[in-house]
Every structure is written in structure tokens, then in C-alpha cells.
Amino acid sequence: MSTNPMTRRRFTAGLAAAGGMLLVGRRARAAEFELRHYHSQGVQSSLHKRLVEMWQAVETETGGRVHVQTFPEFNQLPGNSPEAIAMVLRGELDFVSVMGGVMGSLVPAAEIQQVPFAFRTQEQVYAALDGDLGEYLRRELTAKNIHAVPRGCFENGFRHISCSTRPIRTAADLQGLKMRVPNSEISQDFFRSFGAVPIVVNSNRMYEGLKAGTVEAQENPLSIVEEFKLYEVQKYVSLTRHMWSGFNMLGNLKLWQRLPGGVQQAIERNVAKYSAMQRAENQTLNAGMQPRLVQRGMVFNEVEVNSLRAPLGAFYARWRGKVGQRAWSLLEGHVGKIG
């Protein structure tokens, strides 16, 4: 639980930024647990909307004992996701939703979620992360004083490459490309395998970096291209579908252990409910996004995927060692042999 008190003005302003949450003056009494949740997406994203609804449901079910402010775009933290994770570890933040790749500095096995060309369908993803692979990762995170909420991986989607300078049709087109990547070692290593130049840029600086030409390209699900208005600074979209990513809901372990059993159950029940809703919603959004982006002036092209898979033999061997044989075997149990 957060220990730093907030003034009424700061608290009310934070609620307004969180998008439609009840103002403190309208609440009958202070909650027993006043908590905060940061995530990377914008206020209009399906993630933000469903998280707000989820915490409202928890508040109702617990009779007002739990009240959570939900902050989009990591509440403009300069350090973005790494700083947010560090705050959770220090007990300065209660919950955060982040991609598996950016959890790698804390738990290397977490980068298993973003092994390129491993998952082929969302059904494979959810079976693994809601099942044995997710349970293994939760145990690893518990050892680092982080509680990963079961069934708490919300959907981002399969990632594609957009670029301002050229379409990407084969692996050769990636040579020398200045590619914006998240703060994820597996993402950086993946693009280096093709001779690209990966440059870490936080999501809240992505548009600025693309506009300035600091980076030429980026890779994200199509809904992110729309949400962050990247169509204004990018021309080509190459349908690589090279990697899946989602948003893992993590909490401070000591906070979680202090919560009464009934509160924990209410949170877990609603996380499962609203993550399922958000997953379906985001899949539909991504599936229907191409025509909208074409209307925005973007040009789409298919990719010779085999040319992207071919150079990855050494990459896969390297990452099997990094994430560990147990995580790799659990993943292959869901997707088949990798590499």
C-alpha cells in the first residue's frame, strides 16, 4: 500500500487524469486500502478502460474497502516501465501492468513471453500464460517480492513493423534500420540478428523519436499505431506478426500479503473477468485496424516470414539459455519445437 499521503487537490487531479473515476468528495468514507495502478497505454485504450471498470467492481464487491486510482502512460514517469517496476519493488507503487520483455531484468524467464515466432494464436498464448507457464513465472516473480495476479495478462497483440523510409519485405530490408524497441533485451537482440540498429525509446517518447528521425521504424500491434497516432510519422506497415506481447498485472508482494483473503479473492475474480473481456475486445480492435490505417494513408505489405526465421538459429540457442530450460520446455509444450 502506498505510504505517501496525497492532498485532496492532487488526489482529485489524479482521479480526473485516470479517466472517469469517482471523485473523492462523492465517496461516503475513506477506503481502508487506497492504492494506485500504473500502466503504459493511453486513456482511450481498452486496457485503461477495463482496468478502471475492474477496480470499480472490486471497490463495490469489497464494500468500499479498496479504492484504486488507475494512471495511464505510467503517470508520465520519466523512467517509464523500469521505473514503475522499481517503485513497486520499493513499495512506492501498488500495481503495475507491463510487458513480459521489460520484466527480464528482474526475472529473465519472463522474456519467454516474447520469443519471436513462438506463439501462432492467442489461444496458445492464453493456455500457456493462464496455465503452467504462467504459474512458473509467478513463482519466479514471488521470489523477487513481486506478486503476479493469476490470469492477469491483458492483451496487446501480435507485433508488426511500421517504417517511415521503406517497406520491410525480407530480412535484408532490416539491415541498418534504426528501430525503436522497448526496454527489452530480447527485442533488442532479435533486431540485431538482422543487422538492424535497435534504439530503446520509452513509449511516451515514441512519436517524438519517429517524428525527429531519431528512429525510422517501430514494432507494435496495429492498435498502438492508431492509439499513438503513429500514422502521422510512419508510412509503411509490414505484417511481420513476429512477436506477441501482453500486459502482466504485477503487485507489491508485501501489500498483497497484507490484504485480507476476501479482498484478494475479489481482486483475482475481477482480474480474470476483465482480462478476458479486454483480450476479446483488443483482438477485435487489432483485426479491424488495417482498413482504418489505410484510410489514414498507410501502405501495407506482406512479408517473406521464412527470411526472418532463417537467421534465428543462434538467437534461439542463446535465449534458451537465458530464460532457462524449464521455461523453454513449458513454452514448447504449448507451441511445439522452436528453432
URVEN-V324625 format. One record per backbone hydrogen bond with DSSP energy under -0.5 kcal/mol. CO is the residue of the C=O (numbers start at 1). NH is the residue of the N-H. E is the energy in kcal/mol with one decimal. If there is no record, write none. Layout:
co:CO nh:NH e:E
co:CO nh:NH e:E
This chain:
co:3 nh:5 e:-0.6
co:7 nh:11 e:-2.8
co:8 nh:12 e:-2.7
co:9 nh:13 e:-2.4
co:10 nh:14 e:-2.3
co:11 nh:15 e:-1.9
co:12 nh:16 e:-2.1
co:13 nh:17 e:-2.2
co:14 nh:18 e:-1.5
co:15 nh:21 e:-0.8
co:16 nh:19 e:-1.2
co:23 nh:26 e:-1.7
co:24 nh:27 e:-1.4
co:32 nh:34 e:-0.5
co:33 nh:35 e:-0.7
co:33 nh:67 e:-2.8
co:34 nh:2 e:-0.6
co:35 nh:69 e:-2.4
co:36 nh:94 e:-0.6
co:36 nh:95 e:-2.0
co:37 nh:71 e:-3.2
co:38 nh:97 e:-1.8
co:39 nh:74 e:-4.0
co:41 nh:73 e:-1.8
co:42 nh:45 e:-1.3
co:45 nh:49 e:-2.1
co:46 nh:50 e:-2.3
co:47 nh:51 e:-2.3
co:48 nh:52 e:-2.5
co:49 nh:53 e:-2.1
co:50 nh:54 e:-2.5
co:51 nh:55 e:-2.5
co:52 nh:56 e:-1.9
co:53 nh:57 e:-2.2
co:54 nh:58 e:-2.2
co:55 nh:59 e:-2.4
co:56 nh:60 e:-2.2
co:57 nh:61 e:-2.7
co:58 nh:62 e:-2.1
co:59 nh:64 e:-3.1
co:60 nh:63 e:-1.4
co:62 nh:65 e:-1.0
co:65 nh:33 e:-2.9
co:67 nh:35 e:-2.8
co:69 nh:37 e:-2.6
co:69 nh:71 e:-0.6
co:70 nh:72 e:-0.5
co:71 nh:39 e:-1.7
co:71 nh:74 e:-0.5
co:72 nh:75 e:-2.2
co:73 nh:76 e:-2.4
co:74 nh:77 e:-1.5
co:77 nh:80 e:-1.2
co:79 nh:82 e:-0.7
co:79 nh:83 e:-1.1
co:80 nh:84 e:-2.1
co:81 nh:85 e:-2.6
co:82 nh:86 e:-2.1
co:83 nh:87 e:-2.2
co:84 nh:88 e:-2.0
co:85 nh:89 e:-2.3
co:86 nh:90 e:-2.0
co:87 nh:91 e:-0.6
co:87 nh:92 e:-2.6
co:87 nh:93 e:-1.1
co:88 nh:91 e:-0.9
co:94 nh:252 e:-1.9
co:95 nh:38 e:-2.0
co:96 nh:98 e:-0.5
co:96 nh:250 e:-3.2
co:97 nh:40 e:-0.5
co:98 nh:248 e:-3.8
co:99 nh:103 e:-0.5
co:100 nh:103 e:-1.2
co:101 nh:104 e:-1.4
co:103 nh:106 e:-1.3
co:103 nh:107 e:-2.8
co:107 nh:110 e:-2.2
co:108 nh:111 e:-1.6
co:109 nh:112 e:-1.9
co:110 nh:113 e:-1.6
co:111 nh:114 e:-1.7
co:112 nh:115 e:-1.3
co:115 nh:118 e:-1.5
co:121 nh:125 e:-1.5
co:122 nh:126 e:-2.8
co:123 nh:127 e:-2.1
co:124 nh:128 e:-2.0
co:125 nh:129 e:-2.9
co:126 nh:130 e:-2.4
co:128 nh:133 e:-0.7
co:128 nh:134 e:-2.2
co:131 nh:135 e:-2.2
co:132 nh:136 e:-2.1
co:133 nh:137 e:-2.2
co:134 nh:138 e:-2.3
co:135 nh:139 e:-1.9
co:136 nh:140 e:-2.0
co:137 nh:141 e:-2.4
co:138 nh:142 e:-2.4
co:139 nh:143 e:-1.6
co:141 nh:144 e:-1.4
co:141 nh:146 e:-2.1
co:142 nh:145 e:-1.9
co:145 nh:253 e:-1.6
co:146 nh:148 e:-0.6
co:147 nh:149 e:-0.6
co:147 nh:251 e:-2.6
co:149 nh:152 e:-1.5
co:152 nh:154 e:-0.9
co:152 nh:249 e:-1.3
co:154 nh:247 e:-2.6
co:157 nh:245 e:-1.4
co:159 nh:242 e:-1.3
co:159 nh:243 e:-0.5
co:160 nh:220 e:-1.9
co:161 nh:238 e:-3.5
co:162 nh:218 e:-2.2
co:163 nh:235 e:-1.7
co:163 nh:236 e:-2.8
co:167 nh:169 e:-0.7
co:169 nh:304 e:-3.0
co:170 nh:173 e:-1.3
co:171 nh:174 e:-1.7
co:172 nh:175 e:-1.1
co:174 nh:177 e:-2.2
co:177 nh:179 e:-1.0
co:177 nh:197 e:-3.4
co:178 nh:180 e:-0.6
co:178 nh:216 e:-2.4
co:178 nh:217 e:-1.9
co:179 nh:199 e:-3.1
co:180 nh:219 e:-0.5
co:181 nh:201 e:-1.7
co:182 nh:184 e:-2.7
co:184 nh:188 e:-2.0
co:185 nh:189 e:-2.6
co:186 nh:190 e:-2.1
co:187 nh:191 e:-1.8
co:188 nh:192 e:-1.9
co:189 nh:193 e:-1.4
co:191 nh:194 e:-1.3
co:191 nh:196 e:-2.0
co:192 nh:195 e:-1.8
co:195 nh:176 e:-2.9
co:196 nh:198 e:-0.7
co:197 nh:179 e:-1.8
co:199 nh:181 e:-2.1
co:202 nh:205 e:-2.2
co:203 nh:206 e:-1.0
co:205 nh:209 e:-2.5
co:206 nh:210 e:-2.4
co:207 nh:211 e:-2.6
co:208 nh:212 e:-2.3
co:209 nh:213 e:-0.8
co:209 nh:214 e:-1.4
co:209 nh:215 e:-1.3
co:216 nh:164 e:-1.9
co:217 nh:180 e:-3.3
co:218 nh:162 e:-2.7
co:220 nh:160 e:-1.9
co:221 nh:224 e:-1.1
co:221 nh:225 e:-1.1
co:222 nh:226 e:-1.7
co:223 nh:227 e:-2.8
co:224 nh:228 e:-2.5
co:225 nh:230 e:-2.1
co:225 nh:231 e:-0.8
co:226 nh:229 e:-1.3
co:229 nh:232 e:-1.6
co:230 nh:233 e:-1.6
co:230 nh:234 e:-0.9
co:235 nh:299 e:-2.7
co:236 nh:163 e:-2.3
co:237 nh:239 e:-0.6
co:237 nh:301 e:-1.9
co:238 nh:161 e:-1.8
co:238 nh:240 e:-2.3
co:242 nh:117 e:-1.8
co:243 nh:159 e:-3.2
co:245 nh:156 e:-1.3
co:245 nh:157 e:-2.5
co:246 nh:248 e:-0.6
co:247 nh:154 e:-2.7
co:248 nh:98 e:-1.9
co:248 nh:250 e:-0.8
co:249 nh:149 e:-2.0
co:250 nh:96 e:-2.4
co:251 nh:147 e:-3.1
co:252 nh:256 e:-2.4
co:253 nh:257 e:-2.5
co:254 nh:258 e:-1.2
co:255 nh:258 e:-0.8
co:255 nh:259 e:-1.1
co:256 nh:259 e:-0.7
co:260 nh:263 e:-0.6
co:260 nh:264 e:-2.4
co:261 nh:265 e:-2.4
co:262 nh:266 e:-1.9
co:263 nh:267 e:-2.4
co:264 nh:268 e:-2.8
co:265 nh:269 e:-2.6
co:266 nh:270 e:-1.9
co:267 nh:271 e:-2.7
co:268 nh:272 e:-2.2
co:269 nh:273 e:-1.7
co:270 nh:274 e:-2.9
co:271 nh:275 e:-2.4
co:272 nh:276 e:-1.5
co:273 nh:277 e:-1.6
co:274 nh:278 e:-2.5
co:275 nh:279 e:-2.6
co:276 nh:280 e:-2.0
co:277 nh:281 e:-2.2
co:278 nh:282 e:-2.8
co:279 nh:283 e:-2.3
co:280 nh:284 e:-2.0
co:281 nh:285 e:-2.0
co:282 nh:286 e:-2.7
co:283 nh:287 e:-2.4
co:284 nh:288 e:-1.5
co:286 nh:289 e:-1.2
co:288 nh:292 e:-0.6
co:289 nh:293 e:-2.2
co:290 nh:294 e:-2.4
co:291 nh:295 e:-1.9
co:292 nh:296 e:-0.9
co:293 nh:298 e:-2.3
co:294 nh:297 e:-1.8
co:299 nh:237 e:-2.9
co:301 nh:239 e:-2.4
co:303 nh:305 e:-1.7
co:304 nh:307 e:-1.3
co:304 nh:308 e:-0.7
co:305 nh:308 e:-1.2
co:305 nh:309 e:-1.8
co:306 nh:310 e:-2.2
co:307 nh:311 e:-0.5
co:309 nh:312 e:-2.0
co:310 nh:313 e:-0.6
co:312 nh:316 e:-3.0
co:313 nh:317 e:-1.9
co:314 nh:318 e:-2.3
co:315 nh:319 e:-2.4
co:316 nh:320 e:-2.1
co:317 nh:321 e:-1.2
co:318 nh:322 e:-1.5
co:319 nh:323 e:-2.5
co:320 nh:324 e:-1.1
co:324 nh:328 e:-2.1
co:325 nh:329 e:-2.7
co:326 nh:330 e:-2.1
co:327 nh:331 e:-2.3
co:328 nh:332 e:-2.6
co:329 nh:333 e:-1.6
co:330 nh:334 e:-0.5
co:331 nh:334 e:-1.8
co:331 nh:335 e:-1.8
co:332 nh:336 e:-2.3
